Amino acid sequence: MVRSLLSLLVLVAGVLPATAADDPVELELTALVGDVSAVLDKLGHKAVRLGKFTGDGDIPSNFGPEIVRVLGVEFGKKSVKIDKDAEIEMKGEYAPATADPQLPQAKMMFIRVNARLVNTKTRLELANLPTLSRAIYGNDALGRAFAPTVSLPPAADLKTRNEEIKKAVEKPTTHLAQTKVKSSAGSPFAIEVLVPTSANAADPVAGVPVRDKDGCAFVDLHKTRTYRVKIHNGADFDVAVRLSVDGLDQYTFADKEFRGPDGRPKFQYLVVPRGKSAVIRGWFRNLKTADSFLVTEYAKSASAEVNGPQGDIGQIAVQIHAAWDTEEELRKESAKDTATGRGDPVDVNLKVVKRHIGALRDQVSVRYGK
C-alpha cells in the first residue's frame, strides 16, 4: 500500500515521525464496540467495565493494552461510560489465526479478537448474544500485535510477506550481535536497549546484555530505571520506524496540539537517516519533550494508565520502513524488491518534514521480564 505521510525529525539524533493513516486495529475494534454498544443499549446499560484481553499463542505477546485503549476511546464516542463498578464487563482474548469463515479464500494469518460479556454480580456470561469477534487483517498490525523479529522483501506481494510473518510468529528466531538485536546476520538494521544513569543523563555507549530465549530476544530491566531504544540504520537509504511498547504506540500520550480532531495522534513514525543511529528517549509529548520510558510497577505503568491488562512479559517492537524523498523513489521500491510507565520529562528536538513511507521491510523486537 502506498502512503504519503508527514514525518518528524529528531535533530540531535538524526531521526524523523509521520501522520497517522487508517489503522485496521482501530477500524475493526470500532465495529466491535458498535456491536457491544447495541447489546448494552438493548439491556438498558450505559456503562461497561473493561476487563483483560489476553494473548493466546506460542509467542509471548502483550498487545492487550492497545486493544483496551482503543475500546475505551471508541466507547467514549458512543457515550458509554467506562466504569469499574459497571454491571456488565467486557473481556476476551486475541490470537494469531489462519482460517476465516467469513473470508475462506484469504488464506493469510490475521489477528482474531474474541470478546465476552459477563455479569459482574453472577460472573456468568450473558446468553443469546451475537458473536462478538473481529478478524483484523494487515501485516503491519499483525507484526505490532505479536512482535515477531523478521526481515521482509519489500517487493513481495502481501500474501508472500504475510507468510514470512506467519513463519516468524509460529517459530520465532532472532539474531544477537553483542548488545544489538537484528532480524538476521545480514540485516542492516538493529536495535539496542539503553539504560542511562538517570532520565536526562547522556546515552550509554552500549546497550544492556541481551539473551535468546526460545527464539525471542530478552533483556533484564529493573524497576525504577529508565530506558531508551537505539535504532541503527546501516542501509543506504533513510528509514521510518514505528515503535510500540507493550502494544502502545510511542505517540499514545501526545499533547493535545499534536492530535487530530478525532483525538488520534497525528504521527506514527520516526525517520532514521541512512548510515546513522538514533535514540528514542521516551513517550512523545511534543516537539521538545518526551516522557521517559520508566520500568515501574503495573499500577503506575502506561498500560494501567489506559486501563490495559497486566502482562507477564513486556515487549518492545520496532517496525522499519524505507522513507523516500519522492514518490518516484517509492514507486521504484515497489517495482524493485514489568511494565513500562511514563517517567520524568526528557528533552527532544523535533521538526516536521515530509517523507513517503514504503512497505514494512524489517521488524526487530525485544521482550523484557516484569
Buried (B, 14 or more C-beta within 10 A) or exposed (E): EEBBBBBBBBEEBBBBBBBBEEBBBBBBBBEBBEBBBEBBEEEEBEBBBBBBBBBEBBBBBBBBBBBBBBBBBBBEEBEBEBEEEBBBBBBBBBBBBEEBEEEEEBEBBBBBBBBBBBEEEEEEEBEEBEEBBBBBBBBBBBBBBBBBBBBBEBBBEEEEBBBBBBBBBBEBBBBBEEBBBBBEEEBBBBBBBBBBEEBEEEBBEEBBEBEBBEBBBBBEBEEEBBBBBBBBBBBEBBBBBBBBBBBBBBBBBBEEEBBEEEEBBBBBBBBBBBBBBBBBBBBBBEBEBBBBBBBBBBEBBBBBBBBBBBBEBBBBBBBBBBBBEEEEBBBBBEEEEBBBBBBEBBEBEBEBBEBBBBBBBBBBBBBBEB
